[in-house]
Amino acid sequence: MRANEQLLIEVWQEACRHLEIAESCARFRKALARHLPVEQLLIFGLNAEEDVLDSLAASPQVKRQGSGQRVLTPDETAILLAWAENGSPAVWHGSAPPPEARLLLDRLSRSGVWLAVPVTASERTGFVALRGRAGHAFGPAHETMVRALREPFAAALRNDFRLRELQDLRKAAEAERSAALRRLGRERIGGEIVGAQGGLRTVMRRVKQVAKADVPVLIIGETGAGKEVIARAVHEHSHRVQGPFVRVNSGAIPPELIDSELFGHEKGAFTGADTRRHGWFERADGGTLLLDEIGELSLPAQVRLLRALQDGEIRRVGGHKVVHVNVRVIAATHRDLPGMVQAGTFREDLWYRLNTFPLVLPPLRERKDDLPALVAHFCERAARRFGVRVLYPDPSGLAALTAYAWPGNIRELASVIDRAVILGEGKRLEIERALGGMAPSPAADTVRDANAPAAQTAPATPGAVLPLDAALRAHIESVLQATHGRIDGPFGAARVLQVNPHTLRAKMRKLGIDRKAFVLAPEHRRTSP
């Protein structure tokens, strides 16, 4: 067997045997030294998007100042990219390096004779530099030999790039997990969901039915009802449980940035796009993507989302390459999507695609049997957060919590318990004060001011389809009833409906809704102590 073939086989074996580029580098040098006058081997990686040249590995190790990472100017990046496109090996003596060699060997010893070759690995570029042993020179035969080694070198670089990407994704997933734990008030992801054997029994049975099917899921529920918890339960019961779970609040993304956020962008795609960015679909590849508040997406974004769901393909903003993604999408909303379809603000084809298996999450006011367990859970969470002993409400406090309508659902309950612990300074639970005087008496739902006009609520005939104004009037009146006519403030109807108080008042005037019909009579009001 010729020496060139023997060396090629040895280098390929080492490239396929190791993922760590540093270990591959040391073994490459030993193999090369048997066939070439090599004293030292250096491997570099070029991140052209960020104009950064990394010293990835060296054998023997190199003493250097700094981190081994050099920030390049755009012109310097262009020089290295031009060399990579040319692909030819370069040979030089340390005293007269070409421009690209100066960039590679900055801050390193330039003595001796050098042979370097650019290597292209997927979409990334690397360079392998060899320093010859003293008294030796690299000739044309050595250049030919090194040129033949570019493929195994590229395989080693590709492994390194992918390993680094996986490490970055793992860090991002860990950060997302920590953020989720803070949001959910838990010490760990998973575990029994409070109410799984109670008010959520039907929902959890459907979660287990759909989890293995790997189809889109639509979770419908009021704001604060726990849609993210249910979405995570779907993920945890699926075969994607080892993959990432990524949550995106669609309503919090400006319309002009939605494509970049969901699908990513290429460097230079628009002003400020200084680097390539992987979107949420790519970050969730192999796992689950929760699109919260799906009803807030603009119509153009809905079109591109539908294409991604149907084809499993995305295209970054400013890019031409199609990127294949394997993502399960769970959509969540508190909006009336069928009504939005009729109004033309939500695409019918996307609605049908997402509504393959809907999960309707009941509000807290329909899960009152779960309230004691939920209260205990949030009391224990508050104790951990604030460093106090665990306190539970007394019977009167629990009765006040049970009688309250909870327009903000689970999220509001968690806030009320936190506030009760803070107001009680860790010594007691100030439930009444935490409720802000809004907790009704057990009979409050049936008590009205005798002088106030009766609320004109549209009849809820089973199966009946109400005109839009009648349905809107009924919905606003139900919220006003829960908030006892209060419009402003943290417990007001405007906050529950997520509209400006002035907008709500204008809509009430148009629909002929009288706020006074929902205000408790003075003798039935509670005040803060």
N, C-alpha and C positions, 0 to 999 in steps of 0.2 A: 504493500500500500504506500502511495506517495506521501511525503511529509505533509503537503497541503491538506490532503483528505484526512489524514490522521488527526491533525490539529483541528480541523473543522468538526470532526466527530467529538473530540474531547470538549471543545467549547460548547457545542450543542448539549452535550450531556450535563455539563455544569449549569447551563442556562435553564434547563428544564428541571434541575434537581433542587433549586433554591428560589425562595421568594425575596429574601433580604438581599438587596443589591450589594451591601458591604461584603457579605459572605461570598456572593458570586464573584465580586471583584478580586478577592484574594485568590480564589481558585482559578480564575481566568489568568491571572499573572503567572501562576505556577505552570499552567499548561502552555502559555505563550513562551515562557522562558526556556522551554525545552526545544523550541523551534526558531525563536527569534532572539536577538541580543537585547532583551528587555530587562530593565532594572526597576522601573516603576510604571504603574498603571493608574490612570485617573479617569473617572466617569463623571460627566456633567449632564444636567438636565436644563433645558431652556423652556421657561414659561413665557411664551411670546405675548400672551394676553396681558400679563402684568409686567412685562419687561424685566424679568428676573432670571438670572443665571444661578443655578444651584450646583454646588459641588456635592455630588451624591455619594461618592465613595472613592477611596484611594488605597492602594496597596504598594509599598508600605504606607502607613498613615503619614499625613503631611502636617507639619506644624504650621499653623496659620493664625493670623489675627482676625478677630471677628467671627461671625457665624458660618462662614463658608458660602454665604449668599450675597450675590452682587446685584444691585439695582442698575439696570442699563438705561441708556437713553434710547429713544425710538430709532435713531440712526444706527446705534450699536446692535440693537436687535435685528435691524434690517441686514446688517453685514453678516450676522450669523445665519439668518434665514436664507440669504443668498448662497452661502457656502453649503448649507444643508440641501438646497435645491440642486446645486451642482453635483454634490455627492462624492467628489473626488478626494482622495487622501492628500494630506499636505505634509511635507517634510521640511524641517528647518533646523538651523543651529540656534542655540539660545541667544547668541549675540545679534541675530537679525530675524526676529519673528515677523510673520505677516500680521496684518491688522486683526484677523480673527484669532490668531494665537495669543496676541496680547490680551484679548478679552478672556480667553480660557485660563491663561496662566497668571492673571493679575494676582499680585501678592505672593506668588510662588517663585521658587528658584527657577530661573530660565537657563541655567547652565546645561551644557550637553546638547545632544542631538535629539530631536523629537519627531514623532510620526503620529498624526491625528486623523481621524475619519469621522464625518458626521453620520448620525444614525437616526432614521425616522421610525418612530414607534407609535402606531395609530395616528392620533392627531397631535402627538407631542414630538419634540425634537431633542436629541441627545448628542453627545460627543464623547468619543473615547480617545484618550491621548496616551501615547507610550513614550517613555524616556529610555534611550538606549544606554547600554552599559559603557563605561569609560573605555575609550579607544576603539569603539565600534561605530559603524554608520549604517543607516537604513538605505537599502537600494531598491530598484524597481521590483525585484522578486518579493521583497518584504511588503511593498505597497500592494501588490497583487494578492498576497496572502491575507493581508488585513482587510482588503476590499471584500474578500469572500466571507469574512467573519461578521459583516454588518447584520446579517439576518439573526444569528444567535445573540449578538449584542442587543438587537432591537427587541428580541423576545424577553431578555433580562430586564430591559428598561420598561417594557410594557407591564411586566409583572410588578415592578416597583411602583409605577404610576398607579396601577389598579389597587395595590396595597395601600398606598397613601390616600387614594380616594375613599376606600373602605374605612380607613381610620378617621378621615374627616367626617364621613357619614355617621360613623359610630359616635363621634363626639357631638354631632348635631342632634342625633337621636337621643343621646343622654341628656342634652340640654332641654330638648322638647319634653322628655320624660319628667325631668325635674320641674319644669314649668307646669306640666299637667298635674303633677302631685300637689303643687301649691294651689292650682285652680280648684282641684277636686277636694282639697283638704284631707289627703290621705298620706300614709307613710309608705305605701307601696301600690303599684298598679295591680289590679285584679282583686280577688277576694269576693266575698258575698256582697251583693248590692242590697242596700237597705230597702225592704219592701218587695224583694224578689219572691217571697212566699206570701205576700199580702196583695197590696193594690197593683203591683207590677207582675203578678203571676202570669197573666195572659200575655203581656208584652214579652216576658222572658221566655215563655214557651215558643213564641214566634221568633225570637232572637235565635234560639237553638235550631229552629227549623231552617232559617235562611242562611245561617253562618257558613255552612259547608257548601252552599250552592254557588257561591262566588258570583252573584249577580248584583247589580246596583240596588241599593236600599235607600228608601226615603223615610226619614223620621219626621213626623209632624207633631208639634207640641208647642205649648205656650212658652214665652221667654222665661228662662230660669227653671224649666221643668225637669232638666237633667238629660237633655238630648245627647250631650257629649258622653255621658256615662253609658248610655245605651249603645252609642256608636262604638265605644271601646269594648263593650261586651260582645258585639258582633265580631270585632277584630280578634278578640281573645278566644272565641270559640271556633274560629276559622283556621284553615291550614296556613294562613298568612301570619300566624301569631309571632313567628320569629322575625318577620319583616317589620319595617318602620310603620308607625301610625302617625300621620301628619294631619294636623288640624289647621284649617284656613278659614278665617272669618271673611266671607265674601263681601259683607257689607262694610267692612273697614278698609277696603282697598279702593282707592280712587279709580274711576272708570278708565282714565288714560294709562293706568299702570297695571290693569288686570291681566293683560296678555303677558307682560313681562313677569309678573308674579307667578302665574299659573304655568306658563310654558317656557320661561327663561328668555334670555336674549344673548346675542352675540356681541362681542366687543365692537364698539363703533356703531351699533344699531341706531342709537339716538344720542343726543347731547347728554353727557353724564355717564354713558355706558362705557366705562373705562376698561372693564374686564368682561369676560363671558360669565353669565350667571345661569346656574341650573334652577329651573322653576320647581314649583311644588310637585308637579307630576313626576319629574325625574327624581326628586328627593324621596318620593313615596314608592319608587319602583320596587316591586316585589312585596309591597305591603298594602296599606289602606290609606286612602285620602278622604278625610272628612271635610266636605264643603259646607260649612255652617252658613246660615242665612242665604241659601241658594236663591231665594226670591229677590235678592238685591242685585243680582247680576244683570248687566245691560243686555239688550237683545243681541248686539254683535258678539259679545263674549259667550252668550248662550249657544250661538251657532258653532263657535270653535270648540266649546266644551262638548257639544253633541258629536262632533267629528272625532274628538279624542276618545269618547266613550265607544263609538261604533267601530273605529279602526284600530284603536290601541296605538295610535301614532300622534306625535306632536311635531311642531316645527318652531324652533326658537325665533323670537322676533329678530329680524335682520338676517336670518339664516336660510339656507337652501336645502340643508340636509334634513331628511326625515328621521326622527328619533323614535324608536319603538319603546313603549313602556308597558309594563305589566302591573296595572294598578286597579284595585277595587275601589270604586267611588261610593261613598255614603253621603247623601245630601240631607240636610236638616233645615227646617224652616218653621216659623210661627205664622207665616203668611197663608192666605187662602189661594193656593196655586190654581185650582180649577177656576176660581173667579178671575184670577189674573190672566188665565188662558182666554176666557171669554172676553176680557177687556183688551186683549192683544198685547199685554205687557210681559207675557211669558209664553215661550214657544210651545205649541201643542206637541210637536214631535219629541222635544226634550222632556216634557211632562210624562209622556207615555214611556219613554226610555227609563226615567228615574223611578216611575211608579210601579216597577215590576213587583216589588214586595214592600208595601208601606207598613210602617210601624207607627201607630197612633199612641202617643204618650199622654196619659191622663194628667190633668193638673192636680196640684196638691189638695185643692178643696174637695176633690173626688177621691182622695186617698187618706181621709182623716184617720183611719185605723192604723196607718203607718206612722202617724205623727209622733207618738211616744218614742218609737225606735229612732226616728230621724232626729228628734230633739236630743236624745241620749248621745247619738253619734256626734252631733255638732257641739254638744257640751264637752265631750271628751277632746274633740279637736281644738276647741277654744282653750281648754286647759293646757294642752301641749303648746299652743302658739304663744300664750301669754305667761306661761310659767307659773300657773296657780294650780291649786288642788281642784279636782273635778267636782263641779256643783251641778245638781239636777234641780229642775223646778219643783216647787211644792204643788199640791193638788189645785190650788187656786190659780197658780201660774200656768199649769198645764191646761186648765179649763179655759183660761184667756187665750192661750195659743190655739186651742182646738176651735174656739168660737170665731177666731179671726178668719177672714176670707182668703188671705194669701194671694193677692193679685200678682205678686212677684215670684210665687212658687218657691221651689227649694232654695234658690239663690237668696230670696228675701228672708227665708227662715234662717239660713246660715248667718246672714248679717244681723238679724235680730238677736240671735243667741250671742254672737260676738259682742254686740252692743250691751246686752244685759250683763255679761261678765265684766266689761269695762266699767259700766255705771256702778256695779256692785263692788268694784275694786277688789275682785277676787274673793270676797267674803260671802257674797250672796248673789243671787240672780235677780236683777231688777227687770222682770218681764214686762210689767205694766209700763214703766218708763221707756223701755226699749221699743215697745210698740207705739210709742208716741201718742198715747191716748186714743189710738184707733181701734183698740180691741173691743168689739161689740159684746154686749151681754148675750147670754144664750138665747134670749128671746128677741134680740135686736132685729133679726132678719124679718120678723113679722110685725114690728112696731113702726108706725109712721106718725108724722104730725097730723092730727085730725084736721087741721086747717090747710094742709098741703094738698095740691091736686094729685090724683092718682097717676102713676106712671103709665103712659100709653105704650106698653110693650107689645110688639107684634106677636101674634099667636105662633107657637112652635108646633104646628101640625106635623106629625110624622110624615115624611116623604114630600111635604109641600116645598115648592120652590118660591122663595120670596123675591119680590122686586129688589133691585140693588139698594134703593134708599131705605126700604123697610128692613132689609137685613142689616144695613149699616146702623140704622136707628136702634135696632134690637141689641146689636153688639155694644154700642156706646152706652145704652141704658144699663146693660148688665154690668159693665165696668163701673159706672156711676153708682150702681147699687152696692157693689163690693167696696167702693171707696167712700160710700155715704155722701156723695155729692161733692167731694173734694176734687178739685181740678189740678191745682198747683202742688208743688212740693214732692218729696220723695215717695209719699204714699198716695199721690194724686192720680187721677185718671189719665192725665197727659203723659205721665211717666210710664204708666202701664201700657198705654197705646203707642208710646214712643213717637209722639207728635208734639209740636210746639203748643203750649197752652192757648195762645191766641188763635192758632189754626183750629184747635178743638172747639173753642167757643164759637168761632164763625160757623163751623160745621153744625154745631148744636142749634144755632139760630136758624140756619137753613132748614134743618130737619124738625124744628119746632120742639126741641127737647128742653124742658125746664129743670134746671139743676136743683131747685128747691124741693122737687118731688122726691129727692133721694137723701135729703138731709134729715138726720135724726132729730126728733123732738128734744128740747133742752133737758127734760127730765130723764131722758134715756142716754144722754151723752156721758162719756167718761173723760175725766181730765187727768193730766199728769200730776203726780203728787209733788 
